[in-house]
Structure formats: C-alpha cells, structure tokens
Amino acid sequence: MNIIYIEAIQAFALVTSIIFVAYEIRQNTKSNKLKNWEGSVYRFNTLFKRTDNIDVSKIIIKGRKDYSNCLDFEKEIFNNYYFELILCYEGMLIQAKNQPHGEELLKIPFKHLSYHFSKKGVKEWWKEFNLNFGASPMMVSFINDVLKNNE
C-alpha cells in the first residue's frame, strides 16, 4: 500500500514539475518577445535621430524627390539611411509573423513604407539597391506588395 502512495506522490511531483517548466518557458518566451520589440524600437529611434542633423535631413528629402539627381556622397548617405530602415522593418516583419495577430501588426510597416515608396526618389533608389545589393526574399516581396499598392 505504501508503494502506491509513493508512486502517486512521485507522479504528482513529476506532473507539477512539467507544468512549472512549461510555465517558465512561456514566461521566458514573452520576455524575449518584449526584448525583441524593444530592440526594434531602439533601432528605429537610433535611425530617426540621424535626421536631427539638418544636412542629413536635406539629403533624405532631396533623395526622396529625385535620387538620380543626388551627388555620390548624398546617394551614399541616402542609401545607408534607407537600407537601415529596410532592416528595421524586416525585424518587425519577422516579429509580426511570430505573433498570433501578425497580420494586424503588418499594417503599420505597410502603411509607413507605402508613404516612403510613393516618392519618386525612393522608387529609383529601390530599383538600384535591389539590383546591386538586394534584400531578403521576404522583404523584397513585402516591398513589391507596397509598390503594387501605390500604383
């Protein structure tokens, strides 16, 4: 009879341990998702702070209007800014695809990128950038959807 009680206690302890481990894994996953989101916000803030420099802002505005009319050094600055912007959004896309309501989260970058890619200069930049450097297939597909939406 004592053996039955001992086995029952052991089984209960095992089930309790498994439940506790599952709970800890879930908490850790939530924490990691929050850290990833905070990292994305930090990347955007760091990128946008570059436009605190009025000269950088002027180059970005000039490039949006007509990228082909930019000087080489202006193209380099514009390229770096938009490449980093693409990387920031790529991080958001990856995070959104791992969320239960990911499609809703994708509306934010879609709308923001639609604004950028409605500008002649950004479209010119993308053609050159995508031809020479490219981006991940997921990001290229997303930007192509944005461009189709802007037609």
MOKA-V327805 format. One record per backbone hydrogen bond with DSSP energy under -1.0 kcal/mol. NH is the residue of the N-H (numbers start at 1). CO is the residue of the C=O. E is the energy in kcal/mol with one decimal. If there is no record, write none. Layout:
nh:NH co:CO e:E
nh:NH co:CO e:E
//
This chain:
nh:5 co:1 e:-1.6
nh:6 co:2 e:-2.4
nh:7 co:3 e:-2.7
nh:8 co:4 e:-2.3
nh:9 co:5 e:-2.5
nh:10 co:6 e:-2.5
nh:11 co:7 e:-2.6
nh:12 co:8 e:-2.5
nh:13 co:9 e:-2.6
nh:14 co:10 e:-2.4
nh:15 co:11 e:-2.6
nh:16 co:12 e:-2.6
nh:17 co:13 e:-2.4
nh:18 co:14 e:-2.4
nh:19 co:15 e:-2.4
nh:20 co:16 e:-2.3
nh:21 co:17 e:-2.5
nh:22 co:18 e:-2.4
nh:23 co:19 e:-2.3
nh:24 co:20 e:-2.4
nh:25 co:21 e:-2.5
nh:26 co:22 e:-2.3
nh:27 co:23 e:-2.4
nh:28 co:24 e:-2.5
nh:29 co:25 e:-2.4
nh:30 co:26 e:-2.2
nh:31 co:27 e:-2.3
nh:32 co:28 e:-2.5
nh:33 co:29 e:-2.4
nh:34 co:30 e:-2.2
nh:35 co:31 e:-2.3
nh:36 co:32 e:-2.5
nh:37 co:33 e:-2.3
nh:38 co:34 e:-2.7
nh:39 co:35 e:-2.3
nh:40 co:36 e:-2.1
nh:41 co:37 e:-2.5
nh:42 co:38 e:-2.3
nh:43 co:39 e:-2.2
nh:44 co:40 e:-2.4
nh:45 co:41 e:-2.7
nh:46 co:42 e:-2.6
nh:47 co:43 e:-2.3
nh:48 co:44 e:-3.1
nh:49 co:45 e:-1.8
nh:50 co:47 e:-1.3
nh:51 co:48 e:-1.2
nh:52 co:49 e:-1.9
nh:53 co:50 e:-1.6
nh:57 co:53 e:-2.3
nh:58 co:54 e:-2.3
nh:59 co:55 e:-1.9
nh:60 co:56 e:-2.4
nh:61 co:57 e:-2.6
nh:62 co:58 e:-2.7
nh:63 co:59 e:-2.9
nh:64 co:60 e:-2.2
nh:65 co:61 e:-1.7
nh:66 co:62 e:-2.5
nh:69 co:66 e:-1.1
nh:70 co:67 e:-1.8
nh:75 co:71 e:-2.6
nh:76 co:72 e:-2.1
nh:77 co:73 e:-1.9
nh:78 co:74 e:-2.9
nh:79 co:75 e:-3.2
nh:80 co:76 e:-2.5
nh:81 co:77 e:-2.3
nh:82 co:78 e:-2.7
nh:83 co:79 e:-2.8
nh:84 co:80 e:-2.1
nh:85 co:81 e:-2.0
nh:86 co:82 e:-2.5
nh:87 co:83 e:-2.2
nh:88 co:84 e:-2.4
nh:89 co:85 e:-2.3
nh:90 co:86 e:-2.4
nh:91 co:87 e:-2.0
nh:92 co:88 e:-1.7
nh:93 co:89 e:-2.6
nh:94 co:90 e:-2.4
nh:95 co:91 e:-2.1
nh:96 co:92 e:-3.0
nh:97 co:93 e:-2.3
nh:98 co:95 e:-1.0
nh:99 co:96 e:-1.7
nh:102 co:99 e:-1.4
nh:105 co:101 e:-1.4
nh:106 co:102 e:-1.7
nh:107 co:104 e:-1.1
nh:110 co:106 e:-1.9
nh:111 co:107 e:-2.2
nh:112 co:108 e:-2.3
nh:113 co:109 e:-3.1
nh:114 co:110 e:-1.9
nh:115 co:111 e:-1.6
nh:116 co:112 e:-1.9
nh:117 co:113 e:-3.2
nh:118 co:115 e:-1.1
nh:119 co:116 e:-1.5
nh:121 co:64 e:-3.1
nh:123 co:119 e:-1.9
nh:124 co:120 e:-2.2
nh:125 co:121 e:-2.6
nh:126 co:122 e:-2.6
nh:127 co:123 e:-2.1
nh:128 co:124 e:-2.0
nh:129 co:125 e:-3.5
nh:130 co:126 e:-3.2
nh:131 co:127 e:-1.7
nh:132 co:128 e:-2.3
nh:133 co:129 e:-3.5
nh:134 co:129 e:-2.1
nh:140 co:136 e:-2.8
nh:141 co:137 e:-2.4
nh:142 co:138 e:-2.0
nh:143 co:139 e:-2.9
nh:144 co:140 e:-2.6
nh:145 co:141 e:-2.0
nh:146 co:142 e:-2.0
nh:147 co:143 e:-2.8
nh:148 co:144 e:-2.4
nh:149 co:145 e:-2.1
nh:150 co:146 e:-1.4
//
